[in-house]
Protein backbone atom coordinates (compact mmCIF):
# COMPACT_ATOMS: atom_id res chain seq x y z
CA UNK A 1 0.00 0.00 0.00
CA UNK A 2 1.36 3.40 -0.89
CA UNK A 3 1.42 5.63 2.14
CA UNK A 4 0.70 9.35 2.25
CA UNK A 5 2.18 11.17 5.16
CA UNK A 6 -0.18 13.35 7.16
CA UNK A 7 0.18 17.04 6.59
CA UNK A 8 2.79 18.49 8.94
CA UNK A 9 1.58 20.86 11.63
CA UNK A 10 3.10 23.82 9.75
CA UNK A 11 0.98 23.04 6.64
CA UNK A 12 -2.17 22.80 8.75
CA UNK A 13 -1.45 26.13 10.43
CA UNK A 14 -0.95 27.72 7.00
CA UNK A 15 -4.40 26.55 5.90
CA UNK A 16 -6.05 27.76 9.11
CA UNK A 17 -4.25 31.11 8.92
CA UNK A 18 -5.43 31.54 5.32
CA UNK A 19 -9.01 30.77 6.37
CA UNK A 20 -8.84 33.30 9.24
CA UNK A 21 -7.46 35.99 6.94
CA UNK A 22 -10.28 35.30 4.49
CA UNK A 23 -12.88 35.81 7.23
CA UNK A 24 -11.38 39.17 8.18
CA UNK A 25 -11.09 40.36 4.57
CA UNK A 26 -14.63 39.23 3.66
CA UNK A 27 -16.19 40.87 6.73
CA UNK A 28 -14.37 44.14 6.14
CA UNK A 29 -15.36 44.31 2.48
CA UNK A 30 -18.97 43.34 3.22
CA UNK A 31 -19.41 46.19 5.75
CA UNK A 32 -17.72 48.71 3.47
CA UNK A 33 -19.83 47.72 0.43
CA UNK A 34 -23.04 47.79 2.45
CA UNK A 35 -22.28 51.27 3.74
CA UNK A 36 -21.37 52.52 0.26
CA UNK A 37 -24.44 50.85 -1.26
CA UNK A 38 -26.83 52.43 1.28
CA UNK A 39 -25.23 55.83 0.83
CA UNK A 40 -25.31 55.71 -2.99
CA UNK A 41 -28.55 53.73 -3.48
CA UNK A 42 -26.82 51.47 -6.03
CA UNK A 43 -28.60 48.14 -6.40
CA UNK A 44 -25.50 46.63 -7.97
CA UNK A 45 -23.40 47.70 -5.01
CA UNK A 46 -26.01 46.51 -2.50
CA UNK A 47 -26.14 43.17 -4.35
CA UNK A 48 -22.39 42.99 -4.19
CA UNK A 49 -22.47 43.68 -0.44
CA UNK A 50 -24.92 40.80 -0.06
CA UNK A 51 -22.48 38.64 -2.02
CA UNK A 52 -19.72 39.75 0.34
CA UNK A 53 -21.78 38.88 3.45
CA UNK A 54 -22.45 35.44 1.99
CA UNK A 55 -18.72 35.10 1.41
CA UNK A 56 -18.08 36.04 5.03
CA UNK A 57 -20.33 33.25 6.20
CA UNK A 58 -18.76 30.90 3.67
CA UNK A 59 -15.25 31.71 4.80
CA UNK A 60 -16.27 31.13 8.42
CA UNK A 61 -17.61 27.77 7.27
CA UNK A 62 -14.32 27.18 5.45
CA UNK A 63 -12.37 27.75 8.65
CA UNK A 64 -14.53 25.19 10.46
CA UNK A 65 -14.22 22.71 7.59
CA UNK A 66 -10.43 23.03 7.35
CA UNK A 67 -10.05 22.56 11.10
CA UNK A 68 -12.27 19.47 11.12
CA UNK A 69 -10.76 17.98 7.96
CA UNK A 70 -7.30 17.90 9.53
CA UNK A 71 -8.42 15.51 12.28
CA UNK A 72 -6.90 12.04 11.89
CA UNK A 73 -8.89 8.91 11.06
CA UNK A 74 -10.81 7.38 13.95
CA UNK A 75 -13.18 4.48 14.68
CA UNK A 76 -16.09 6.18 12.90
CA UNK A 77 -14.14 7.75 10.01
CA UNK A 78 -11.65 5.19 8.71
CA UNK A 79 -10.64 7.42 5.79
CA UNK A 80 -10.27 10.58 7.87
CA UNK A 81 -12.41 13.74 7.86
CA UNK A 82 -11.39 15.17 4.49
CA UNK A 83 -14.95 15.35 3.16
CA UNK A 84 -15.82 18.08 5.65
CA UNK A 85 -14.25 20.43 3.14
CA UNK A 86 -16.43 19.12 0.30
CA UNK A 87 -19.53 19.43 2.49
CA UNK A 88 -18.65 23.05 3.32
CA UNK A 89 -18.10 23.78 -0.37
CA UNK A 90 -21.53 22.29 -1.19
CA UNK A 91 -23.22 24.55 1.38
CA UNK A 92 -21.39 27.55 -0.09
CA UNK A 93 -22.65 26.56 -3.53
CA UNK A 94 -26.23 26.74 -2.26
CA UNK A 95 -25.58 30.18 -0.79
CA UNK A 96 -24.21 31.43 -4.11
CA UNK A 97 -27.18 30.23 -6.17
CA UNK A 98 -29.64 31.67 -3.65
CA UNK A 99 -27.91 35.04 -3.74
CA UNK A 100 -27.81 35.03 -7.55
CA UNK A 101 -31.59 34.48 -7.70
CA UNK A 102 -32.19 37.27 -5.17
CA UNK A 103 -30.03 39.72 -7.14
CA UNK A 104 -31.82 38.87 -10.40
CA UNK A 105 -35.17 39.56 -8.77
CA UNK A 106 -34.04 42.88 -7.35
CA UNK A 107 -32.43 43.92 -10.65
CA UNK A 108 -35.64 43.15 -12.54
CA UNK A 109 -37.63 45.18 -10.05
CA UNK A 110 -35.21 48.10 -10.38
CA UNK A 111 -35.60 48.02 -14.17
CA UNK A 112 -39.36 48.59 -13.74
CA UNK A 113 -38.83 51.71 -11.64
CA UNK A 114 -38.52 55.21 -13.07
CA UNK A 115 -36.41 58.12 -11.94
CA UNK A 116 -33.93 56.00 -10.01
CA UNK A 117 -31.45 58.24 -8.26
CA UNK A 118 -27.95 57.04 -7.56
CA UNK A 119 -25.59 59.25 -5.55
CA UNK A 120 -22.07 58.28 -6.45
CA UNK A 121 -19.14 59.99 -4.78
CA UNK A 122 -15.48 59.32 -4.31
CA UNK A 123 -16.02 57.12 -1.17
CA UNK A 124 -18.04 54.68 -3.28
CA UNK A 125 -15.37 54.51 -5.95
CA UNK A 126 -12.72 54.19 -3.24
CA UNK A 127 -14.52 51.23 -1.66
CA UNK A 128 -14.79 49.47 -5.01
CA UNK A 129 -11.16 50.07 -5.99
CA UNK A 130 -9.88 48.84 -2.63
CA UNK A 131 -12.24 45.85 -2.86
CA UNK A 132 -10.92 44.92 -6.30
CA UNK A 133 -7.33 45.11 -5.05
CA UNK A 134 -8.05 42.97 -1.96
CA UNK A 135 -10.02 40.44 -4.02
CA UNK A 136 -7.13 40.09 -6.46
CA UNK A 137 -4.52 39.55 -3.75
CA UNK A 138 -6.66 37.12 -1.74
CA UNK A 139 -7.73 35.06 -4.76
CA UNK A 140 -4.11 34.59 -5.83
CA UNK A 141 -2.93 33.67 -2.32
CA UNK A 142 -5.78 31.26 -1.66
CA UNK A 143 -5.41 29.59 -5.07
CA UNK A 144 -1.74 28.99 -4.38
CA UNK A 145 -2.34 27.57 -0.89
CA UNK A 146 -5.34 25.49 -2.03
CA UNK A 147 -3.29 23.94 -4.84
CA UNK A 148 -0.30 23.25 -2.59
CA UNK A 149 -2.41 21.70 0.18
CA UNK A 150 -5.16 20.12 -1.96
CA UNK A 151 -7.93 21.91 -0.06
CA UNK A 152 -11.44 22.01 -1.60
CA UNK A 153 -12.62 24.56 0.96
CA UNK A 154 -9.77 27.01 0.29
CA UNK A 155 -10.26 26.51 -3.45
CA UNK A 156 -13.90 27.50 -2.95
CA UNK A 157 -12.77 30.61 -1.05
CA UNK A 158 -10.36 31.50 -3.85
CA UNK A 159 -13.22 31.16 -6.31
CA UNK A 160 -15.36 33.47 -4.19
CA UNK A 161 -12.73 36.20 -4.16
CA UNK A 162 -12.15 35.81 -7.90
CA UNK A 163 -15.86 36.18 -8.58
CA UNK A 164 -15.96 39.18 -6.20
CA UNK A 165 -13.23 40.81 -8.24
CA UNK A 166 -15.21 40.45 -11.48
CA UNK A 167 -18.52 41.47 -9.94
CA UNK A 168 -16.97 44.52 -8.22
CA UNK A 169 -15.56 45.57 -11.58
CA UNK A 170 -19.04 45.26 -13.12
CA UNK A 171 -20.51 47.36 -10.31
CA UNK A 172 -17.87 50.01 -10.91
CA UNK A 173 -18.67 50.08 -14.62
CA UNK A 174 -22.40 50.29 -13.88
CA UNK A 175 -21.91 53.23 -11.54
CA UNK A 176 -19.74 55.03 -14.08
CA UNK A 177 -22.46 54.50 -16.69
CA UNK A 178 -25.14 55.82 -14.32
CA UNK A 179 -22.97 58.83 -13.49
CA UNK A 180 -22.82 59.71 -17.18
CA UNK A 181 -26.60 59.49 -17.64
CA UNK A 182 -27.27 55.83 -18.38
CA UNK A 183 -29.47 55.11 -15.35
CA UNK A 184 -30.13 51.50 -16.33
CA UNK A 185 -26.43 50.74 -16.16
CA UNK A 186 -26.62 50.01 -12.43
CA UNK A 187 -29.41 47.44 -12.82
CA UNK A 188 -27.69 45.84 -15.80
CA UNK A 189 -24.50 45.64 -13.78
CA UNK A 190 -26.52 43.85 -11.08
CA UNK A 191 -27.56 41.27 -13.70
CA UNK A 192 -23.88 40.81 -14.52
CA UNK A 193 -23.07 40.35 -10.83
CA UNK A 194 -25.79 37.71 -10.56
CA UNK A 195 -24.44 35.92 -13.63
CA UNK A 196 -20.92 35.72 -12.25
CA UNK A 197 -22.21 34.58 -8.85
CA UNK A 198 -24.15 31.78 -10.61
CA UNK A 199 -21.11 30.81 -12.71
CA UNK A 200 -18.96 30.63 -9.59
CA UNK A 201 -21.59 28.50 -7.89
CA UNK A 202 -21.81 26.15 -10.86
CA UNK A 203 -18.05 25.60 -11.05
CA UNK A 204 -17.76 25.07 -7.33
CA UNK A 205 -20.83 22.81 -7.22
CA UNK A 206 -19.62 20.57 -10.05
CA UNK A 207 -16.28 20.00 -8.37
CA UNK A 208 -17.87 19.43 -4.96
CA UNK A 209 -20.47 16.99 -6.23
CA UNK A 210 -17.75 15.00 -8.00
CA UNK A 211 -15.92 14.72 -4.68
CA UNK A 212 -19.01 13.71 -2.70
CA UNK A 213 -20.05 11.15 -5.33
CA UNK A 214 -16.54 9.65 -5.38
CA UNK A 215 -16.00 10.55 -9.04
CA UNK A 216 -12.56 9.59 -10.30
CA UNK A 217 -10.25 12.57 -10.88
CA UNK A 218 -10.62 13.23 -14.60
CA UNK A 219 -7.00 14.06 -15.43
CA UNK A 220 -5.24 11.96 -12.81
CA UNK A 221 -6.52 8.49 -13.73
CA UNK A 222 -4.94 8.41 -17.25
CA UNK A 223 -1.63 9.71 -15.87
CA UNK A 224 -1.53 7.04 -13.18
CA UNK A 225 -2.36 4.32 -15.71
CA UNK A 226 0.53 5.40 -17.92
CA UNK A 227 2.93 5.54 -14.98
CA UNK A 228 1.94 2.06 -13.74
CA UNK A 229 2.06 0.52 -17.23
CA UNK A 230 5.63 1.80 -17.72
CA UNK A 231 6.96 -0.05 -14.64
CA UNK A 232 9.06 -3.04 -15.80
CA UNK A 233 7.33 -6.32 -14.98
CA UNK A 234 3.76 -4.99 -15.14
CA UNK A 235 1.97 -6.85 -17.95
CA UNK A 236 -1.55 -5.57 -17.30
CA UNK A 237 -3.62 -3.15 -15.22
CA UNK A 238 -6.67 -5.17 -14.25
CA UNK A 239 -8.39 -2.33 -12.42
CA UNK A 240 -7.78 1.19 -11.16
CA UNK A 241 -10.33 2.86 -8.87
CA UNK A 242 -9.81 6.37 -7.52
CA UNK A 243 -11.70 8.87 -5.43
CA UNK A 244 -10.84 12.04 -3.56
CA UNK A 245 -11.12 12.50 0.19
CA UNK A 246 -10.09 16.03 1.10
CA UNK A 247 -6.60 16.56 -0.27
CA UNK A 248 -5.91 12.84 -0.69
CA UNK A 249 -6.51 10.45 -3.57
CA UNK A 250 -7.51 7.00 -2.30
CA UNK A 251 -8.48 3.80 -4.04
CA UNK A 252 -7.05 0.53 -5.24
CA UNK A 253 -5.16 -0.82 -8.22
CA UNK A 254 -4.79 -4.44 -9.37
CA UNK A 255 -1.76 -5.12 -11.55
CA UNK A 256 -0.93 -8.27 -13.52
CA UNK A 257 2.53 -9.85 -13.39
CA UNK A 258 3.94 -13.04 -14.84
CA UNK A 259 2.82 -15.96 -12.72
CA UNK A 260 6.24 -17.55 -12.89
CA UNK A 261 7.86 -14.82 -10.80
CA UNK A 262 9.17 -15.52 -7.32
CA UNK A 263 7.49 -13.83 -4.38
CA UNK A 264 10.37 -11.39 -3.89
CA UNK A 265 10.32 -10.45 -7.58
CA UNK A 266 6.61 -9.68 -7.44
CA UNK A 267 7.21 -7.65 -4.27
CA UNK A 268 9.87 -5.56 -6.04
CA UNK A 269 7.49 -4.83 -8.90
CA UNK A 270 4.80 -3.82 -6.43
CA UNK A 271 7.23 -1.48 -4.67
CA UNK A 272 8.25 0.07 -8.00
CA UNK A 273 4.59 0.69 -8.87
CA UNK A 274 4.09 2.43 -5.51
CA UNK A 275 7.09 4.67 -6.25
CA UNK A 276 5.73 5.49 -9.73
CA UNK A 277 2.36 6.48 -8.24
CA UNK A 278 4.08 8.69 -5.65
CA UNK A 279 6.00 10.43 -8.44
CA UNK A 280 2.72 11.35 -10.15
CA UNK A 281 0.93 12.47 -6.97
CA UNK A 282 2.48 12.22 -3.49
CA UNK A 283 -1.01 12.45 -1.97
CA UNK A 284 -2.14 9.12 -3.41
CA UNK A 285 -2.96 6.31 -0.95
CA UNK A 286 -3.71 3.29 -3.11
CA UNK A 287 -4.01 -0.32 -2.05
CA UNK A 288 -2.03 -2.38 -4.55
CA UNK A 289 -2.78 -6.02 -5.33
CA UNK A 290 -0.71 -8.26 -7.59
CA UNK A 291 -2.46 -10.80 -9.81
CA UNK A 292 -0.34 -13.57 -11.41
CA UNK A 293 -1.18 -14.05 -15.08
CA UNK A 294 -0.13 -16.54 -17.75
CA UNK A 295 2.08 -15.20 -20.51
CA UNK A 296 1.25 -15.96 -24.12
CA UNK A 297 4.71 -17.39 -24.79
CA UNK A 298 4.91 -19.85 -21.88
CA UNK A 299 6.16 -23.27 -22.96
CA UNK A 300 4.64 -26.56 -21.83
CA UNK A 301 7.73 -27.28 -19.71
CA UNK A 302 7.55 -23.86 -18.02
CA UNK A 303 3.90 -24.41 -17.17
CA UNK A 304 4.62 -27.86 -15.73
CA UNK A 305 7.51 -26.58 -13.59
CA UNK A 306 5.35 -23.69 -12.40
CA UNK A 307 2.58 -26.06 -11.26
CA UNK A 308 5.22 -28.09 -9.41
CA UNK A 309 6.77 -25.01 -7.80
CA UNK A 310 3.39 -23.98 -6.39
CA UNK A 311 3.27 -27.32 -4.57
CA UNK A 312 6.95 -27.28 -3.60
CA UNK A 313 7.55 -30.28 -5.83
CA UNK A 314 10.82 -30.58 -7.71
CA UNK A 315 9.87 -31.70 -11.23
CA UNK A 316 12.35 -32.55 -13.99
CA UNK A 317 12.87 -34.71 -17.07
CA UNK A 318 9.73 -33.35 -18.70
CA UNK A 319 8.60 -35.14 -21.85
CA UNK A 320 5.61 -33.65 -23.68
CA UNK A 321 4.09 -35.23 -26.78
CA UNK A 322 1.22 -34.28 -29.06
CA UNK A 323 -0.63 -37.46 -30.03
CA UNK A 324 -3.61 -37.04 -32.37
CA UNK A 325 -4.47 -33.68 -30.88
CA UNK A 326 -4.05 -34.91 -27.31
CA UNK A 327 -1.24 -33.79 -25.01
CA UNK A 328 0.75 -36.54 -23.30
CA UNK A 329 3.04 -35.52 -20.43
CA UNK A 330 5.70 -37.54 -18.64
CA UNK A 331 7.56 -35.98 -15.72
CA UNK A 332 9.79 -37.09 -12.86
CA UNK A 333 9.16 -35.73 -9.37
CA UNK A 334 11.43 -36.05 -6.35
CA UNK A 335 9.95 -36.83 -2.93
CA UNK A 336 11.50 -37.73 0.40
CA UNK A 337 12.91 -41.23 0.11
CA UNK A 338 11.66 -42.08 3.60
CA UNK A 339 8.09 -41.04 2.83
CA UNK A 340 5.45 -43.85 2.86
CA UNK A 341 4.37 -44.83 -0.65
CA UNK A 342 0.72 -44.09 0.10
CA UNK A 343 1.43 -40.47 0.93
CA UNK A 344 3.83 -40.10 -2.01
CA UNK A 345 1.18 -41.50 -4.36
CA UNK A 346 -1.39 -39.00 -3.03
CA UNK A 347 1.04 -36.13 -3.67
CA UNK A 348 1.74 -37.40 -7.19
CA UNK A 349 -1.99 -37.79 -7.89
CA UNK A 350 -2.66 -34.21 -6.73
CA UNK A 351 0.15 -32.99 -8.97
CA UNK A 352 -1.30 -34.88 -11.93
CA UNK A 353 -4.75 -33.41 -11.24
CA UNK A 354 -3.26 -29.92 -11.16
CA UNK A 355 -1.58 -30.55 -14.51
CA UNK A 356 -4.93 -31.61 -16.03
CA UNK A 357 -6.46 -28.40 -14.67
CA UNK A 358 -3.66 -26.52 -16.41
CA UNK A 359 -3.73 -28.30 -19.76
CA UNK A 360 -7.24 -29.75 -19.97
CA UNK A 361 -9.06 -32.77 -18.59
CA UNK A 362 -8.15 -34.91 -21.63
CA UNK A 363 -4.40 -34.50 -21.09
CA UNK A 364 -2.54 -37.74 -20.41
CA UNK A 365 -0.27 -37.29 -17.39
CA UNK A 366 2.20 -39.82 -16.00
CA UNK A 367 4.53 -39.10 -13.08
CA UNK A 368 7.60 -41.03 -12.01
CA UNK A 369 8.51 -40.76 -8.32
CA UNK A 370 12.21 -40.58 -7.44
CA UNK A 371 13.65 -40.59 -3.90
CA UNK A 372 15.08 -37.28 -2.70
CA UNK A 373 17.85 -37.64 -0.16
CA UNK A 374 16.91 -35.28 2.67
CA UNK A 375 19.73 -35.99 5.15
CA UNK A 376 23.22 -34.54 5.24
CA UNK A 377 26.12 -36.84 4.45
CA UNK A 378 29.25 -36.72 6.57
CA UNK A 379 32.12 -36.17 4.14
CA UNK A 380 35.83 -35.55 4.01
CA UNK A 381 38.39 -34.97 1.30
CA UNK A 382 39.20 -38.22 -0.49
CA UNK A 383 42.66 -39.79 -0.48
CA UNK A 384 44.88 -37.83 -2.87
CA UNK A 385 45.74 -40.95 -4.86
CA UNK A 386 42.13 -41.85 -5.68
CA UNK A 387 41.21 -38.18 -6.15
CA UNK A 388 44.07 -37.79 -8.65
CA UNK A 389 43.00 -40.92 -10.52
CA UNK A 390 39.38 -39.69 -10.83
CA UNK A 391 40.55 -36.25 -11.98
CA UNK A 392 42.79 -37.83 -14.62
CA UNK A 393 39.93 -40.03 -15.83
CA UNK A 394 37.64 -37.03 -16.10
CA UNK A 395 40.20 -35.11 -18.15
CA UNK A 396 40.83 -38.06 -20.46
CA UNK A 397 37.15 -38.79 -21.08
CA UNK A 398 36.36 -35.07 -21.57
CA UNK A 399 39.05 -34.79 -24.25
CA UNK A 400 37.48 -37.71 -26.13
CA UNK A 401 33.91 -36.41 -25.88
CA UNK A 402 32.23 -34.49 -28.67
CA UNK A 403 32.14 -31.58 -28.30
CA UNK A 404 35.54 -31.42 -26.65
CA UNK A 405 35.58 -30.26 -23.04
CA UNK A 406 38.19 -29.12 -20.53
CA UNK A 407 37.72 -30.32 -16.97
CA UNK A 408 38.78 -28.12 -14.05
CA UNK A 409 38.06 -27.52 -10.37
CA UNK A 410 37.58 -31.20 -9.55
CA UNK A 411 36.54 -31.97 -5.96
CA UNK A 412 36.35 -35.56 -4.65
CA UNK A 413 34.85 -36.23 -1.20
CA UNK A 414 34.62 -39.52 0.71
CA UNK A 415 31.23 -40.41 2.30
CA UNK A 416 29.90 -43.56 3.91
CA UNK A 417 28.01 -44.39 0.74
CA UNK A 418 30.85 -43.71 -1.70
CA UNK A 419 32.59 -40.84 -3.45
CA UNK A 420 30.85 -37.59 -4.32
CA UNK A 421 32.52 -35.84 -7.27
CA UNK A 422 31.96 -32.26 -8.42
CA UNK A 423 33.69 -30.62 -11.37
CA UNK A 424 33.45 -27.75 -13.83
CA UNK A 425 33.70 -28.32 -17.54
CA UNK A 426 34.56 -25.71 -20.17
CA UNK A 427 32.83 -26.13 -23.54
CA UNK A 428 32.67 -23.92 -26.64
CA UNK A 429 30.16 -21.10 -25.95
CA UNK A 430 28.47 -21.70 -29.33
CA UNK A 431 27.45 -25.26 -28.37
CA UNK A 432 23.74 -25.70 -27.61
CA UNK A 433 22.50 -26.48 -24.11
CA UNK A 434 21.31 -29.92 -25.29
CA UNK A 435 24.70 -30.86 -26.75
CA UNK A 436 26.51 -29.60 -23.66
CA UNK A 437 24.18 -31.63 -21.44
CA UNK A 438 24.76 -34.75 -23.54
CA UNK A 439 28.52 -34.25 -23.27
CA UNK A 440 28.33 -33.98 -19.48
CA UNK A 441 26.19 -37.08 -19.29
CA UNK A 442 28.76 -38.96 -21.37
CA UNK A 443 31.64 -37.78 -19.16
CA UNK A 444 29.80 -38.70 -15.98
CA UNK A 445 28.68 -42.13 -17.28
CA UNK A 446 32.09 -43.24 -18.51
CA UNK A 447 33.82 -42.02 -15.35
CA UNK A 448 31.42 -43.96 -13.14
CA UNK A 449 32.09 -47.08 -15.22
CA UNK A 450 35.78 -46.77 -14.32
CA UNK A 451 35.04 -45.98 -10.67
CA UNK A 452 31.91 -47.87 -9.48
CA UNK A 453 32.47 -46.51 -5.95
CA UNK A 454 31.29 -43.06 -7.07
CA UNK A 455 27.94 -42.38 -5.36
CA UNK A 456 27.21 -39.11 -7.11
CA UNK A 457 28.95 -37.11 -9.80
CA UNK A 458 27.83 -33.61 -10.79
CA UNK A 459 29.36 -31.56 -13.58
CA UNK A 460 28.76 -27.90 -14.41
CA UNK A 461 29.13 -26.66 -17.99
CA UNK A 462 30.74 -23.26 -18.56
CA UNK A 463 31.49 -21.36 -21.79
CA UNK A 464 35.13 -21.74 -22.78
CA UNK A 465 35.52 -17.99 -23.22
CA UNK A 466 33.83 -17.20 -19.85
N, C-alpha and C positions, 0 to 999 in steps of 0.2 A: 504494500500500500504506500503510495506516495504521501508524504507528510507535509503539511503546511504549518509553519510555525505561527503561533499566535502573535498578533500585532504587539510590538513592544510598548511599554507604558508611554514612551515619548510620542509614538504615533497616535495613541489613543488621546493623549492630552492635546495634540495638534488638532484633531478632529473636534474635540469638545470646545477648544478655544475658538475655532472657526465658527462653530454653531453659536457660541455666546456673542461673538462679534456681529454675527448676522442679526441676532435679536436686537442688539443695540442700534445697529444701522437702520433696520426696518422700522423700529419704533420711532426713531428720530425723524425719518423721512415721512412716515405716516402722519405724525402730528404737524409737521411743517406744511405738507400738502393740504391737509384738512383746513388749517388756518388760512392758507393762501386761497383755497377754493371758496371758503365762506366769505372772505373779504372781496374776492373778485366776482363771485357768482358764476364761475365757469363750471359747467356740467362735466366737461372733460377732466378738469383738474379735481373736482369732487369724486368722479369715478376713479381717477388714479389714486386718490387718497384712500378710497375704499379698497382698491387693489393692494395698497401698501399695508393697510391694517390686516387684510387677509394674510399677506406675507409675514407680518409680525407673528400672527398666531401660528402660521406654518413653520416659521423658523424656531419658535418655542417648541413645537411638536418635533422638529428635527433634532433639537438638543436632547429631548427625552429619548427619541428613537436611537440616536447615536450612543447615548449612555447605556441604554438597555441592550443594544446589539453587541456591545463589547463584553457582556457577561459570558463566562465560559459555559460549555455544555454541562447539563445536569441530568438528573434522573428523568425529568419530564421533557427535556429538550435535548435529545441525543446529538443533534446537528448544530447546537448552539442557538443563539437568539438573533441571528443575522436578519431574519425576515421582519423584525420590528421596523427596520428602515423602509422596507417595501410597503408595509402597512401604513406607515406615516406618509409615504409618498402618495399612496392611494387616497388617503383622506385629503391631502393637499390638492389632488386632482379634482375631487368633488368641490372643494372650496372655489377653485378657479372657474369651473364651469358655472357654478351658481352665481358668482360675481359677474361673469360675462353676460349671462342672461339678464341680470339686474341692470347692467349698464346699457344693454340694448334697449330695454324697456324705457329707461329714463331718457335715452337719446331720442327715441321715437316720440316720446311725449314732448321733449323740448322742440323738436322740429314742427310740432303742431302749434306752438305758441308764437305770438307776434310781439314785436317790440321787446326782444330780449336784451337786457342791458348787462354788459360785462365790463367791470372796472378793472382794467389791467394796469398795474404799476410796476416799478422796478423791483419791489419785494417779491412779486409773483415770478417774474423772470429769474430773479436770483435763486428762489427756491428750486425752480426747474433746472437751472444750470448746475447748481450744486448736486441736485438729485441725480442728474445724468452722470456727473463725474463719479459720485459714490457708487452708483449702479455698475459703471464700467469697471471700477477697481475691484469691487466685491465679486462680480461675476467671474472675472479672470482668476482671482485668488481661490474662490471656491471650486472652480472647474479644475484648477491644478491640483488642489488637495483631494477632491473627489476622485480624480483619475489615479492619483498616487496611492490612495487608500482603498479604492474600490467601493466608495460609499454611495448608495442610492439616494439616501436622504440629503447629503451635501450636494449631489448632482442636481436634485430637485431644487435646492436653494439657489444654486448657480443659475438654473433655468429661470427661476423667479426674477432674479436680479437682471438677467439679460432681457427678459420680457419687459421689466420695468423701464429699462433704458430706452427700448423702442417706443413703448407707450408714452413715456415722458416726452420724448422727442415729438411724437404726434400731438400731444397736448400743446407743446410750445408752438408748433406750426399752426394749430387751430387758433390759439390766442393771437398770434401775429396776424392771421387772416381776419379775425374779428376786429382787431385794432384798426385794420385798414379798410373796414367797411363791409366785409363779408361775414355777416352775423351767423350764418349757418355753419361757418367753419368750425366753431366750437363743438356743435352737435355731431358733425361729421367726424371730427377728431375722436369724439367719444366712441363712435362706431368702430373706428380704427383701433382704439384701445381695447374694446371688447373682442375684436377679431384676434388681436395678438394674445390676449388672455386665453381665449379658446384654443388657439394654436399651441400655446405653452402647455395647457392642460391636456391636449390630445397627445403631444409628444411624451409628456411625463406619464400619462395614463397607460399608453401602449407599452412603455418599458416596464412599468410597475406590474401590469397584468401579466406580462411574460414571466416576470420573476415569480409572482404568486402562483402561476399555473405551471411552474417548473419547465418552461419552454427552454429548449437547448439554445445556448448562445449562438447566434446566427453565423458570426464570422469565426468563432473559435473552433467549432467542431471540425471543419475542413482542415484547419491548420494542425490540429492535434492528430488527425488521421494521417496526414502527410508525414508528420514527425515520427509517429509510431511505425508506419510502413517502411521508413528509411532505416530503421534499426536492423543491423545484420542479425539474421536468425529468425526474424518475424516473417512467416509465410502467409499470414492472413490476419485480418481484423474481423473477428466474428461479431462483435458488437461494441458499440461505444455510446454510452448514455450519460448525458450531462445535464446539470441544472445549477442555478445560482442560489446561494444562500448568503445574503449580505455581500461581503467582498469576495467570498470564496466560490470556487467552482467545484462541485462535488459530483460523484457518479461512479460508474464502473466501466471497465474495458476488458474484453476477453480477446486474447491474442492467440493465434495458432502457431505452434512450433513443430518441428519434425519430431515424430514420436520416438525416434531412435536415439534422441539425445539423453545423456545422463542427467541426473537430478541437478547436479551443480552447474551443468551447462545451461539448462533451462532457467535456473536461478539467476545466472549472469545476464541472460537475455532480458529477464523480467526487470532486473536492476537497471539495465541500459534503457529500457522503455521508460521507467520512472524518471531517469535523468533527462531523457528527451522531452517528456511532458513538462518537467520543471523548467527547462530552457524556454519553452513556449509561454508558460504562465506559472510563475512561482506560487500562485494562490490555488493551484489545482490540488484537490485531495481525492484521488481516484483509487478505487479498489481494483487491483489488477489480478486477473486469473489467466492461467496458462492452459491451453487446450492442446494436447498432442494430436497431430494429424498425420495421415499417411501421405507420403510423397508420391508423385506420379511415376517416378523413376526407380522405385524400390524393387530390388530383385527378389526372386523367390527365396534365395538363401538368406538375404537380409531380413525378410519377414519372419522366416523360421527362427533365426537367432534372436530376433526381438521378442517373439512369443516365449522363447526359452528364458531370456533374460528377465522377463516380468515374473517368472516363477522361480528365479534363481537356479535354473537348470543349465548346466554347461552342455550345449549341443555342438556336435561337430560331424564331420564326414557326411555332409548333406548330399543326397543324390535325388534330383528331381527329374521326372520323366513325363512327357506328354503322350498318353496312349489313347488314341481314338477320341481325342477331345477331353480326356479325363486326366487329371493331374495325379501322379503317383509319387509319393515322397518316402524316402528312406533316410533315417537320421540316427546317429548314435548319441546317447545321453549318458553322462557319468553320474552315478549315485554312490553314496557311502557303501563301501564293500561289506560293512558289518550290518547293513540294514536288512531286516527280514524281507524275503521275496514278496510277500503279500503287500507290504507297504510300498515297496519299489514298483510293483505292478500297478498299484493304484495311482502313483505319481505319474508313471508313464501313460496310463490311460487318460488321466486328466490333461496331460500335455497333448496327446493325440486329439482329444476332443477340442482343445483350444486351436489346434492347427486346422481342424475341419471348420471351426467357426471363422477362421481367417481366410481360408481358401474355398470354402463351400462344402456342403454336407456330402457331396459325391466324391470328394478327394480321398484317394487311397493313402493311408498313413501307416507306416511300420516303423517302430522304434526298436533299437537294439541297446540293451542296458549293459554298461561297462562299470566295473568297480572303480571307485575313486578312493585312493589311499588318503585317509584323513589324518594319520598320525605322523609325527616327526620321526625321522630315522636318525639314530646316532651315527655319526660319520667322522672319519679322520682321513688325512691325506694318505693315499696308497703308497706302498713301497715303491721307491724310485725306479727299481728295475722293471716292475710290471707297468708302472706309469709310462716309462720311456718306451716300452714295447708297444703299448696301445697307441701312443702318440705317433710312433713310426708307422704303424699299420694304417692309421688314419691318413697320414701324409701320402703313403704309397697308394692307397685306394683312391684318394681324392685326385691324384695326378692321372689315374687311369680312367676316371669317370668323365663322361661327356654331358655337359660342358666341363672343362677342366676347372678345378677348384684348388685353392690354397688354404690349408688348415693352419690355424693359429690359436693361441690362448686355450690350450687343452688343459682341462682340470679333471683329475681322476681321484675319486674318493672311495674309501673302503667302508661298506656297511655290513650289517649282519646278513643281509640278503644277497649281497654281491656288490659289484662295482657300479658306481654312478659316474657317468662320463658326460662332461659338457665341453663343447668346443665352438669356435667361430670359424666360418668358412667364407673366404672371399671368392666371388664369382663375378664374371663380366656383368656390368650394370645393364647392358642391353638384353640380357637373358630374361625370359618371361618368368613370372612367379611359379607357374606350373613346372617349367623345366628345372628351375632352381630347387623346387620341392622334390622333384623326382631324383635329382642328383643327391640331395641330402639323404633321401630314403635309401638310395643305393649304397652310399658311404656307410650309413649306420648298419644296414643289413649285412654287408660283407665284413664289417669289423666285428659284429657280434658272432658271425660264423667262426671267426678266428679265436675269439675270446668268449666262450659260452658263459663265463662267470659274470659277464656284464648284466646287471639288473636293469639298468636304464641308461640310454644314450640319447642326448639331446643336442642337436646342432643348430646354429643360427647362421643364416645366410646374410652376407653383407656385400654391397657393391664393391668391386675391386678398386674403383677410383675413389671410394669413400674414406 
